[in-house]
Amino acid sequence: MEPRARLTFLPLLCGSLVLTEIWAGSFSLRYFHTAVSRPGGGQPWYVAVGYVDDTQFVLFDSYAANPRMEPRAQWMDQVGPEYWEDQTRICKNSAQIDLGNLRNLLRYHNQSEGDPPKTHVTHHPSPEGDVTLRCWALGFYPKEITLNWQRDGEDQTQDMELVETRPSGDGNFQKWAAVVVPAGEEQRYTCHVHHEGLPEPLTLRWEPPPQSTINIVGIVAAVIVLVVIAVVVTFVMWKKKNTGRENARSEFFSHW
């Protein structure tokens, strides 16, 4: 049994067999209240049935054209209209409560198709020159998942390190699989992820981080600034040198 209850099948069943049972001598009176979700967020269904021993005697169906408590045993036809009005009101109130609880439960657990894993591949160079590629699957439910590394399309099961699926602390699960590869051959390896929350299996590779455009622009700008500074300094030095020569020449001719 997993640490939290999940409703992963459709129709979804919630609040089933909310049972009221009364014993009177050798007879038993039981009521069952059931709330059921529908695929794609359709209108949920609520039904209440009453039994005396094993005989059904009343029914309330929210999908009926005019939802109300109705007799299901011939001897219930003798009951007056006030009884049916009271029971209909009770069932409608119960339906609002149970269907509201069902919607909250589905919203909290995001139960429509399970929680797909969040996946990525990390890159860990070693001093020996090899590289460890680790394929991560995080935040998924249910627990069952398959991670597999391939090299040029061939399974690397024997060379793969695979940890057990672990709880992530929020009711979901996490898992990783690692493989050691020669440096420079990372792109020959692919990680394949299978999980029922995914519309189709995922294939992942390690993607080298792209060189930052900001860094490139910064480098180019720095080079341009240095070139401009060098040109300015050269011009100033040349100007000072020429000015000195002109002053010396003027002083020489002033003595004549």
Residue pairs with C-beta under 8 A, 6 or more apart in sequence:
2 142
2 143
3 167
3 171
4 109
4 171
6 109
6 111
6 114
6 141
6 142
7 13
7 14
7 37
7 105
7 106
7 109
7 111
8 111
8 113
8 114
8 142
8 196
10 37
10 38
10 39
11 36
11 37
11 38
11 39
11 45
12 36
12 37
12 102
12 106
12 111
13 34
13 35
13 36
14 35
14 36
14 37
14 98
14 101
14 102
14 105
15 33
15 34
15 35
15 98
15 101
15 102
16 32
16 34
16 35
17 32
17 34
18 31
18 32
18 33
18 34
18 98
19 30
19 31
19 32
20 29
20 30
20 31
21 28
21 29
21 30
22 28
22 29
23 29
27 52
27 53
28 51
28 52
28 53
29 50
29 51
29 52
30 50
30 51
31 48
31 49
31 50
31 51
32 48
32 49
32 50
32 51
33 46
33 47
33 48
33 94
33 98
34 46
34 47
34 48
35 44
35 45
35 46
35 95
35 98
35 99
35 101
35 102
36 44
36 45
36 46
36 47
37 44
37 102
37 106
37 111
38 44
38 45
41 112
44 99
44 102
44 103
45 62
45 63
46 60
46 62
46 94
46 95
46 98
46 99
47 59
47 60
47 61
47 62
48 58
48 59
48 60
48 69
48 91
48 94
48 95
49 56
49 58
49 59
49 60
49 72
50 56
50 57
50 58
50 59
51 57
52 73
55 73
56 72
56 73
57 71
57 72
57 73
57 75
57 76
58 69
58 70
58 71
58 72
58 73
58 76
58 87
59 69
59 70
59 72
60 67
60 68
60 69
60 70
60 87
60 88
60 91
60 95
61 67
62 95
64 70
67 88
67 91
67 92
67 95
68 84
68 88
68 91
69 84
69 87
69 88
69 90
69 91
70 84
71 77
71 79
105 111
106 112
109 171
113 196
113 197
114 140
114 141
114 142
114 195
114 196
114 197
115 139
115 140
115 141
115 172
115 197
116 140
116 195
116 197
116 198
117 137
117 138
117 139
117 140
117 145
117 193
117 195
117 197
117 198
118 136
118 137
118 138
118 139
118 140
119 135
119 136
119 137
119 138
119 191
119 193
119 202
119 204
120 136
120 204
121 133
121 134
121 135
121 136
121 191
121 204
121 205
121 206
121 207
122 133
122 134
122 136
122 206
123 131
123 132
123 133
123 186
123 206
123 208
124 131
124 132
124 133
124 134
125 131
125 183
126 132
126 180
129 182
129 183
130 180
130 181
130 182
130 183
131 180
131 181
131 182
131 183
131 186
132 178
132 179
132 180
132 181
133 149
133 178
133 179
133 180
133 181
133 186
133 189
133 191
133 206
134 176
134 177
134 178
135 147
135 149
135 176
135 177
135 178
135 191
135 193
135 204
136 174
136 175
136 176
137 145
137 147
137 174
137 175
137 176
137 193
137 195
138 168
138 172
138 174
139 168
139 170
139 172
139 173
139 174
140 172
140 173
140 174
140 195
140 197
141 171
141 172
141 173
141 197
142 173
142 196
143 165
143 173
144 195
144 196
145 165
145 173
145 175
145 193
145 194
145 195
146 192
146 193
146 194
146 195
147 162
147 175
147 176
147 177
147 191
147 192
147 193
148 155
148 156
148 157
148 160
148 177
148 191
148 192
148 194
149 155
149 156
149 159
149 160
149 177
149 179
149 189
149 190
149 191
149 192
150 156
150 189
150 190
150 191
150 192
151 179
151 181
151 188
151 189
152 188
153 190
156 179
156 189
159 179
159 180
160 177
160 178
160 179
161 177
161 178
161 179
162 175
162 176
162 177
162 178
163 175
163 176
163 177
164 175
165 173
165 174
165 175
166 173
166 174
166 175
167 173
167 174
168 174
177 191
179 189
181 188
181 189
186 205
186 206
187 205
187 206
189 205
189 206
190 203
190 204
190 205
191 203
191 204
191 205
192 201
192 202
192 203
192 204
193 201
193 202
193 203
193 204
194 201
